[in-house]
Amino acid sequence: MNTKKKRVFSMAVCILFLFVTFASLFYIIKEENHNCTGEDCPICANIHQAEQTLRNLGAGMVIHATVNPVLFMFVLAIAGQAFVVSNTSLVSQKVRLNN
């Protein structure tokens, strides 16, 4: 995929994530004081599903927030060994510079 397609895809995923989060929140707030019909109340089932969705979305963010920086630092530590820039110059090597 080229860069533009990746950017559009990632923006669509972010917008979808925000939409699901806010839709679940607003549904829970709107139906908080509904007239419950009993044990098999469909609104209570929907509220429970929205709560589970929010819990699942929240748990995923915690895992990504803690695992990704650790992996990133590990990769940088390994890559840092390969990309060591030496501090040598012509003067430090005592190379004679003729005109």
C-alpha positions, 0 to 999 in steps of 0.5 A, a space after each residue: 500500500 502506498 502512503 496515501 492509502 495507509 493514511 486514509 485507512 488509519 483515519 477511517 479506523 480512528 473515526 470508527 473507533 471514536 464513533 463506536 466509543 461515543 455511540 456506546 457512551 451516549 446510549 448508556 446515558 440515554 437509557 440509564 433510567 428506562 422502564 425495565 420490563 423484567 429479567 429479559 429486558 432488551 434495553 438492559 441487554 443492549 446496555 450490557 453489550 455497550 458496557 462490554 464494548 467500552 471495556 474491551 476498547 479500554 483494555 486494548 488501549 492499556 495493552 498497546 500503551 504499555 507494550 509498544 513503548 517497551 518494544 520500541 525501546 528494545 528495537 532502538 537498543 538493538 539498532 543502536 548497536 548497528 548504527 554506532 557513528 564513529 568519532 573519527 576524522 581525518 585530523 584524529 587519524 593524523 592524515 596529511 592533507 596536501 594541496 
